[in-house]
Amino acid sequence: MSKKYEYNKKWRLKHPLKRYAGKKRYYQKTMNALNSGAPWTTDEIKLVIEHKISDSELSSMLGRSVISIQKIRWKYKNLIALEEDKKDGDNQNGKA
């Protein structure tokens, strides 16, 4: 492992509160989003899954929180992976 990695690992263990304070500040920037609780449109989901724009830019563009963007991306990427696995399993069993 590199020296920088070792140093960062030690620092994170020694200063856990500083590390989490930074994360908390990042997520609180967009906590009270305009479209909070509104259903996601297919266009919004496509933008999130493509991931061509950073989450903070998407957040201000869509009026959603960064956390909700990350959760919806995780949800749909896992659904897509499950469907692909299911198709692969069907193809291997002789089903089309």
C-alpha positions as CSV (number, residue, x, y, z in Angstrom):
1,M,0.0,0.0,0.0
2,S,1.1,3.5,-0.6
3,K,2.3,5.8,2.1
4,K,-0.5,8.3,1.4
5,Y,-3.2,5.5,1.8
6,E,-1.6,4.5,5.1
7,Y,-1.5,8.1,6.3
8,N,-5.2,8.7,5.3
9,K,-6.3,5.5,7.0
10,K,-4.6,6.4,10.3
11,W,-6.0,9.9,10.1
12,R,-9.6,8.6,9.5
13,L,-9.2,6.3,12.6
14,K,-7.8,9.1,14.7
15,H,-10.4,11.7,13.6
16,P,-13.7,10.0,12.9
17,L,-15.8,13.0,14.0
18,K,-14.1,15.4,11.5
19,R,-14.6,12.9,8.7
20,Y,-18.3,12.5,9.4
21,A,-18.8,16.3,9.9
22,G,-17.6,16.8,6.3
23,K,-20.0,14.3,5.0
24,K,-22.8,15.8,7.0
25,R,-22.1,19.3,5.6
26,Y,-22.1,17.9,2.1
27,Y,-25.5,16.2,2.4
28,Q,-27.1,19.1,4.3
29,K,-26.6,21.4,1.3
30,T,-29.5,19.9,-0.5
31,M,-31.5,18.4,2.4
32,N,-34.7,20.5,1.9
33,A,-35.1,20.0,-1.9
34,L,-38.1,21.4,-3.8
35,N,-39.4,18.1,-5.2
36,S,-39.0,16.2,-1.9
37,G,-41.6,13.5,-1.8
38,A,-42.8,14.0,-5.3
39,P,-42.8,10.9,-7.6
40,W,-39.7,10.5,-9.9
41,T,-40.3,11.0,-13.6
42,T,-38.7,8.7,-16.2
43,D,-36.6,11.6,-17.5
44,E,-35.2,12.3,-14.0
45,I,-34.4,8.7,-13.5
46,K,-32.6,8.5,-16.9
47,L,-30.5,11.5,-16.0
48,V,-29.6,10.0,-12.6
49,I,-28.7,6.6,-14.1
50,E,-26.6,8.1,-16.9
51,H,-24.5,9.9,-14.3
52,K,-23.0,12.3,-16.8
53,I,-23.5,15.2,-14.3
54,S,-22.3,15.3,-10.7
55,D,-24.8,14.6,-8.0
56,S,-24.7,18.2,-6.6
57,E,-25.4,19.6,-10.0
58,L,-28.2,17.1,-10.6
59,S,-29.6,18.1,-7.2
60,S,-29.9,21.7,-8.0
61,M,-31.2,20.9,-11.5
62,L,-33.9,18.4,-10.4
63,G,-34.8,19.9,-7.0
64,R,-33.9,16.6,-5.3
65,S,-31.5,15.9,-2.4
66,V,-28.1,14.4,-3.1
67,I,-29.0,11.4,-0.9
68,S,-32.2,10.8,-2.8
69,I,-30.3,10.9,-6.1
70,Q,-27.8,8.3,-4.8
71,K,-30.6,6.1,-3.5
72,I,-32.6,6.1,-6.7
73,R,-29.4,5.3,-8.8
74,W,-28.6,2.4,-6.5
75,K,-32.2,1.1,-6.6
76,Y,-32.4,1.2,-10.4
77,K,-28.9,-0.1,-11.1
78,N,-29.7,-3.1,-8.9
79,L,-33.0,-3.7,-10.6
80,I,-31.3,-3.6,-14.0
81,A,-28.6,-6.0,-12.8
82,L,-31.3,-8.4,-11.5
83,E,-33.1,-8.3,-14.8
84,E,-29.9,-9.0,-16.7
85,D,-29.0,-11.9,-14.4
86,K,-32.5,-13.3,-14.8
87,K,-32.2,-13.1,-18.6
88,D,-28.8,-14.7,-18.5
89,G,-30.2,-17.5,-16.4
90,D,-33.2,-18.0,-18.7
91,N,-30.8,-18.1,-21.7
92,Q,-28.6,-20.7,-20.1
93,N,-31.7,-22.9,-19.3
94,G,-32.8,-22.9,-22.9
95,K,-35.6,-20.3,-22.4
96,A,-35.7,-17.2,-24.6
